[in-house]
Amino acid sequence: MYSNILVPIALDHEHPTGPSFDIAKRLLEDGGTITALHVMEELPAYVTQQLEKGMREKQHADFEAALKAEVADIPGAKAALIMGHSGRSILEFAKANNSDCIVIASHRPGLQDYLLGSTAARVVRHAQCAVHVLR
């Protein structure tokens, strides 16, 4: 069905890949790829000034190792770690890498995003490819 599926994941959740990868595997054509994407939020300058030297780089390396471990046993899967705002970065990554489907999980929304979480809602509204949302 799809040949290049993007699965944004949050490594700070208990089961980062959860059912998203199960859905992505079912939607994937033979020979296709699944990309697990984690977006590290940029920190404001006043916060980074208070961090111990090298702490952000260590965090980046730790996230990268954890992300690779999450996809290690999934055939055709690769890992990507980028910095930026979650919703915007997911959309930019999907466009730049010619993703034809995004499989994204949505948390329980607040009043401002009654039907979807804020990141999932932004992706659904602005993606230039198919989007599958999981609750």
Backbone hydrogen bonds in HBPLUS format (Angstrom, degrees):
<---DONOR---> <-ACCEPTOR-->    atom                        ^
c    i                          cat <-CA-CA->   ^        H-A-AA   ^      H-
h    n   atom  resd res      DA  || num        DHA   H-A  angle D-A-AA Bond
n    s   type  num  typ     dist DA aas  dist angle  dist       angle   num
A0002-TYR N   A0027-LEU O   2.98 MM  25  6.01 150.5  2.07 161.8 167.0     1
A0029-GLU N   A0002-TYR O   2.72 MM  27  5.52 158.5  1.76 161.8 157.9     2
A0033-THR N   A0003-SER O   2.92 MM  30  6.16 156.7  1.97 143.6 144.9     3
A0100-ASP N   A0004-ASN O   2.92 MM  96  5.58 149.7  2.01 141.8 151.8     4
A0005-ILE N   A0033-THR O   2.92 MM  28  6.31 156.0  1.98 167.9 165.9     5
A0035-THR N   A0005-ILE O   2.83 MM  30  6.27 160.5  1.86 162.8 169.6     6
A0006-LEU N   A0101-CYS O   2.87 MM  95  6.27 166.3  1.89 159.4 162.5     7
A0103-VAL N   A0006-LEU O   2.90 MM  97  6.30 158.9  1.95 160.4 167.3     8
A0007-VAL N   A0035-THR O   2.78 MM  28  5.93 173.4  1.78 162.7 161.0     9
A0037-LEU N   A0007-VAL O   3.02 MM  30  6.03 160.7  2.06 127.9 132.5    10
A0009-ILE N   A0037-LEU O   2.75 MM  28  5.90 161.9  1.78 153.6 156.8    11
A0013-HIS N   A0010-ALA O   3.13 MM   3  5.80 168.7  2.15 121.6 123.7    12
A0020-SER N   A0017-THR O   3.10 MM   3  5.87 119.3  2.48 142.8 154.7    13
A0023-ILE N   A0019-PRO O   3.05 MM   4  6.34 162.2  2.09 159.2 161.9    14
A0024-ALA N   A0020-SER O   2.94 MM   4  6.15 162.7  1.97 146.4 152.0    15
A0025-LYS N   A0021-PHE O   2.85 MM   4  5.95 158.4  1.89 148.0 152.8    16
A0026-ARG N   A0022-ASP O   3.23 MM   4  6.47 149.2  2.33 140.1 147.7    17
A0026-ARG N   A0023-ILE O   3.11 MM   3  5.20 119.8  2.49  97.4 112.1    18
A0027-LEU N   A0023-ILE O   3.04 MM   4  6.32 141.5  2.20 147.4 158.6    19
A0027-LEU N   A0024-ALA O   3.16 MM   3  5.09 125.3  2.48  93.3 107.3    20
A0028-LEU N   A0024-ALA O   3.04 MM   4  6.06 121.8  2.40 143.2 157.2    21
A0032-GLY N   A0029-GLU O   3.07 MM   3  5.36 155.5  2.13 133.6 131.9    22
A0034-ILE N   A0076-GLY O   3.06 MM  42  6.24 158.2  2.11 137.9 142.8    23
A0078-LYS N   A0034-ILE O   2.85 MM  44  6.36 149.4  1.95 158.7 168.4    24
A0036-ALA N   A0078-LYS O   2.83 MM  42  6.20 165.0  1.85 168.0 166.9    25
A0080-ALA N   A0036-ALA O   2.84 MM  44  6.11 143.2  1.97 170.4 170.6    26
A0038-HIS N   A0080-ALA O   3.03 MM  42  6.52 157.4  2.08 158.0 164.7    27
A0082-ILE N   A0038-HIS O   3.11 MM  44  6.54 161.5  2.15 160.6 166.5    28
A0040-MET N   A0082-ILE O   2.77 MM  42  6.14 165.5  1.79 165.1 165.1    29
A0084-GLY N   A0040-MET O   2.94 MM  44  6.20 151.6  2.02 153.5 154.5    30
A0047-VAL N   A0044-PRO O   2.94 MM   3  5.42 142.2  2.08 111.5 122.5    31
A0048-THR N   A0044-PRO O   3.10 MM   4  6.49 162.7  2.13 156.3 161.0    32
A0049-GLN N   A0045-ALA O   3.06 MM   4  6.17 147.4  2.17 149.3 156.5    33
A0050-GLN N   A0047-VAL O   2.94 MM   3  5.40 143.7  2.08 111.0 121.3    34
A0051-LEU N   A0048-THR O   3.27 MM   3  5.19 151.6  2.35  98.1 106.3    35
A0055-MET N   A0052-GLU O   3.04 MM   3  5.49 161.4  2.08 136.9 137.7    36
A0058-LYS N   A0054-GLY O   3.01 MM   4  6.20 153.4  2.08 147.4 154.8    37
A0059-GLN N   A0055-MET O   2.93 MM   4  6.17 156.5  1.99 147.9 154.5    38
A0060-HIS N   A0056-ARG O   2.94 MM   4  6.18 153.7  2.01 144.3 151.5    39
A0061-ALA N   A0057-GLU O   2.97 MM   4  6.24 160.0  2.01 147.2 152.0    40
A0062-ASP N   A0058-LYS O   2.85 MM   4  6.08 157.0  1.90 150.6 157.3    41
A0063-PHE N   A0059-GLN O   2.89 MM   4  6.10 163.0  1.91 152.6 156.8    42
A0064-GLU N   A0060-HIS O   2.94 MM   4  6.13 158.0  1.99 147.8 154.3    43
A0065-ALA N   A0061-ALA O   3.00 MM   4  6.21 158.9  2.04 147.8 152.7    44
A0066-ALA N   A0062-ASP O   2.96 MM   4  6.18 161.3  2.00 149.6 155.0    45
A0067-LEU N   A0063-PHE O   2.85 MM   4  5.99 156.3  1.91 150.3 156.9    46
A0068-LYS N   A0064-GLU O   3.01 MM   4  6.22 161.3  2.05 147.9 152.5    47
A0069-ALA N   A0065-ALA O   3.00 MM   4  6.20 151.5  2.09 144.9 152.9    48
A0070-GLU N   A0066-ALA O   3.02 MM   4  6.27 145.3  2.14 142.7 151.6    49
A0072-ALA N   A0068-LYS O   3.02 MM   4  5.87 114.2  2.47 139.8 155.6    50
A0074-ILE N   A0071-VAL O   3.12 MM   3  5.31 168.0  2.14 116.4 118.5    51
A0077-ALA N   A0074-ILE O   3.17 MM   3  5.59 149.4  2.27 139.9 136.3    52
A0089-SER N   A0085-HIS O   2.82 MM   4  5.63 161.5  1.85 162.1 168.4    53
A0090-ILE N   A0086-SER O   2.97 MM   4  6.05 159.0  2.01 156.8 161.6    54
A0091-LEU N   A0087-GLY O   3.22 MM   4  6.43 165.1  2.24 149.5 153.1    55
A0092-GLU N   A0088-ARG O   2.97 MM   4  6.21 160.6  2.00 150.7 156.3    56
A0093-PHE N   A0089-SER O   2.89 MM   4  5.96 160.6  1.93 147.2 152.7    57
A0094-ALA N   A0090-ILE O   2.93 MM   4  6.09 163.4  1.96 151.0 155.6    58
A0095-LYS N   A0091-LEU O   3.07 MM   4  6.24 160.5  2.11 147.3 152.2    59
A0096-ALA N   A0092-GLU O   2.92 MM   4  6.05 168.2  1.94 151.7 155.4    60
A0097-ASN N   A0093-PHE O   2.97 MM   4  5.99 143.6  2.10 147.4 156.0    61
A0099-SER N   A0094-ALA O   2.94 MM   5  4.95 167.1  1.95 148.7 150.7    62
A0098-ASN N   A0095-LYS O   3.31 MM   3  5.20 168.3  2.32 105.3 107.4    63
A0102-ILE N   A0130-ALA O   2.86 MM  28  6.32 146.3  1.98 144.1 154.7    64
A0132-HIS N   A0102-ILE O   2.76 MM  30  6.18 163.0  1.79 161.5 167.2    65
A0104-ILE N   A0132-HIS O   2.89 MM  28  6.27 156.0  1.94 164.6 172.6    66
A0134-LEU N   A0104-ILE O   2.89 MM  30  6.21 154.1  1.96 144.0 150.5    67
A0106-SER N   A0134-LEU O   2.68 MM  28  5.92 145.4  1.80 171.0 175.9    68
A0113-ASP N   A0110-GLY O   3.28 MM   3  5.57 140.0  2.45 104.7 114.7    69
A0121-ALA N   A0117-GLY O   2.81 MM   4  5.86 159.3  1.85 157.5 164.4    70
A0122-ARG N   A0118-SER O   3.06 MM   4  6.19 157.5  2.12 142.4 147.7    71
A0123-VAL N   A0119-THR O   3.00 MM   4  6.27 162.8  2.03 153.7 158.3    72
A0124-VAL N   A0120-ALA O   2.89 MM   4  6.08 166.3  1.91 154.7 158.3    73
A0125-ARG N   A0121-ALA O   3.01 MM   4  6.16 161.5  2.05 148.3 153.2    74
A0126-HIS N   A0122-ARG O   3.05 MM   4  6.14 148.7  2.15 148.2 155.6    75
A0127-ALA N   A0123-VAL O   2.89 MM   4  5.40 140.2  2.05 153.0 154.8    76
